[in-house]
Amino acid sequence: MRVVIQRCKHAEVSVGGEVVGRIGEGLMVLVGVTHEDDEKDVKYIADKVAGLRIFEDEEGKMNFSVLDVGGAVLSVSQFTLYGDTRKGKRPNFMAAAKPDAAKALYEAFNQELTAKGLTVETGIFGAMMDVSLTNWGPVTIIIDSRAS
């Protein structure tokens, strides 16, 4: 499982011109799932996202998590995180999980975050989405549950 996390002042996702998810201060999380991922990967990534200390304290040090600051999460599925560009000019998405398996793990990830006390907004799995945010910092972190 791979996520791209952006600390944001606000973020939203719309489908067909209609906003389906919106948050204020918090984390914009793009979520990709690969074939080997399972509940262990979901828990690992959810723990990392919820506990990642990338919000500044009164001294300007990154000491607070999204939970600490009362922020929210906008979670958007993104199979293109597993795009392989090593050959040619067109990405190969063979490493991305099939939609049914990916959707189940994506939903489990969102449930894990909610169980930790976070407000979680989402896009619509598999839809063509427009995503906008104000990246605060900018701060962008990539986490992969299978990275060595």
C-alpha positions as CSV (number, residue, x, y, z in Angstrom):
1,M,0.0,0.0,0.0
2,R,1.3,3.4,-0.9
3,V,0.1,6.8,0.2
4,V,1.1,10.4,-0.7
5,I,0.3,12.6,2.2
6,Q,0.0,16.4,1.9
7,R,-0.5,18.6,4.9
8,C,-3.1,21.1,3.9
9,K,-5.0,24.2,4.9
10,H,-8.1,22.9,3.0
11,A,-8.8,20.3,0.3
12,E,-11.8,19.1,-1.7
13,V,-12.7,16.5,-4.3
14,S,-15.5,16.8,-6.8
15,V,-17.1,14.4,-9.3
16,G,-19.1,15.8,-12.2
17,G,-18.8,19.3,-10.8
18,E,-20.3,18.3,-7.4
19,V,-18.2,18.4,-4.2
20,V,-18.2,15.0,-2.6
21,G,-15.6,15.5,0.1
22,R,-14.1,18.6,1.7
23,I,-11.9,19.3,4.7
24,G,-10.2,22.2,6.4
25,E,-6.9,21.9,8.1
26,G,-5.6,18.3,7.9
27,L,-4.2,15.8,5.5
28,M,-4.9,15.1,1.9
29,V,-4.1,11.4,1.4
30,L,-3.8,9.8,-2.0
31,V,-4.1,6.0,-1.6
32,G,-2.8,3.3,-3.9
33,V,-3.2,-0.5,-3.4
34,T,-1.1,-3.2,-4.9
35,H,-1.8,-7.0,-5.4
36,E,0.0,-8.2,-2.2
37,D,-1.7,-5.8,0.2
38,D,-3.8,-7.0,3.0
39,E,-5.2,-5.9,6.4
40,K,-1.7,-5.7,7.8
41,D,-0.8,-3.1,5.2
42,V,-4.0,-1.2,6.0
43,K,-3.3,-1.0,9.7
44,Y,0.4,-0.1,9.2
45,I,-0.5,2.8,6.8
46,A,-3.4,4.0,9.0
47,D,-1.2,4.1,12.1
48,K,1.5,6.0,10.2
49,V,-1.0,8.5,8.8
50,A,-2.8,9.1,12.1
51,G,0.4,9.4,14.1
52,L,2.7,11.2,11.6
53,R,4.0,14.3,13.3
54,I,4.1,16.9,10.6
55,F,2.2,19.8,12.3
56,E,4.2,22.4,14.0
57,D,4.2,23.2,17.7
58,E,4.5,26.7,19.2
59,E,8.3,26.6,18.5
60,G,7.9,25.7,14.9
61,K,9.0,22.0,15.3
62,M,7.0,19.3,13.6
63,N,5.7,17.6,16.8
64,F,2.0,17.2,16.3
65,S,-0.1,14.7,14.4
66,V,-3.3,15.3,12.6
67,L,-5.0,13.8,15.7
68,D,-3.2,16.3,18.0
69,V,-4.3,19.3,16.0
70,G,-7.9,18.1,15.6
71,G,-7.5,18.0,11.8
72,A,-9.3,15.9,9.3
73,V,-8.4,13.6,6.4
74,L,-9.4,13.7,2.8
75,S,-8.8,10.2,1.4
76,V,-8.8,9.7,-2.4
77,S,-8.1,6.4,-4.1
78,Q,-5.4,6.6,-6.7
79,F,-4.3,3.5,-8.6
80,T,-1.8,5.6,-10.6
81,L,0.5,5.6,-7.6
82,Y,1.5,2.2,-8.9
83,G,2.3,3.5,-12.4
84,D,5.6,2.0,-13.6
85,T,7.5,4.3,-16.0
86,R,10.7,2.4,-16.3
87,K,9.9,1.4,-19.9
88,G,8.6,3.7,-22.6
89,K,6.6,6.9,-22.2
90,R,3.3,5.5,-21.1
91,P,2.9,4.2,-17.5
92,N,2.2,0.6,-16.9
93,F,-0.4,0.0,-14.1
94,M,0.0,-3.8,-13.7
95,A,1.2,-3.4,-10.1
96,A,-2.1,-1.7,-9.1
97,A,-4.6,-4.1,-7.5
98,K,-7.8,-5.0,-9.3
99,P,-10.7,-2.7,-8.5
100,D,-12.7,-5.0,-6.2
101,A,-9.7,-5.9,-4.0
102,A,-8.4,-2.3,-4.0
103,K,-11.8,-0.9,-3.1
104,A,-12.2,-3.2,-0.1
105,L,-8.7,-2.3,1.3
106,Y,-9.3,1.4,0.6
107,E,-12.5,1.3,2.5
108,A,-10.9,-0.6,5.3
109,F,-8.2,2.1,5.5
110,N,-10.8,4.8,5.8
111,Q,-12.5,2.8,8.6
112,E,-9.3,2.4,10.4
113,L,-8.7,6.2,10.4
114,T,-12.3,6.8,11.6
115,A,-11.8,4.3,14.4
116,K,-8.8,6.3,15.5
117,G,-11.1,9.3,16.0
118,L,-10.4,11.1,12.7
119,T,-13.0,12.8,10.5
120,V,-12.5,11.2,7.1
121,E,-13.9,12.6,3.9
122,T,-13.5,10.7,0.6
123,G,-13.8,10.8,-3.1
124,I,-15.7,8.2,-5.1
125,F,-13.7,5.1,-5.8
126,G,-13.1,4.6,-9.5
127,A,-14.6,7.9,-10.5
128,M,-12.9,10.6,-12.5
129,M,-12.3,13.2,-9.8
130,D,-11.1,16.8,-9.6
131,V,-8.9,17.3,-6.5
132,S,-7.8,20.6,-5.1
133,L,-5.9,21.6,-2.1
134,T,-3.7,24.2,-0.5
135,N,-0.6,22.4,0.5
136,W,0.6,23.9,3.7
137,G,4.4,24.3,3.9
138,P,4.6,22.7,1.5
139,V,4.8,19.3,3.3
140,T,4.5,16.1,1.2
141,I,5.4,12.7,2.5
142,I,5.3,9.3,0.8
143,I,4.8,6.1,2.8
144,D,4.9,2.6,1.3
145,S,4.0,-0.4,3.5
146,R,6.3,-2.6,1.4
147,A,9.4,-0.4,1.2
148,S,12.5,-1.9,2.6
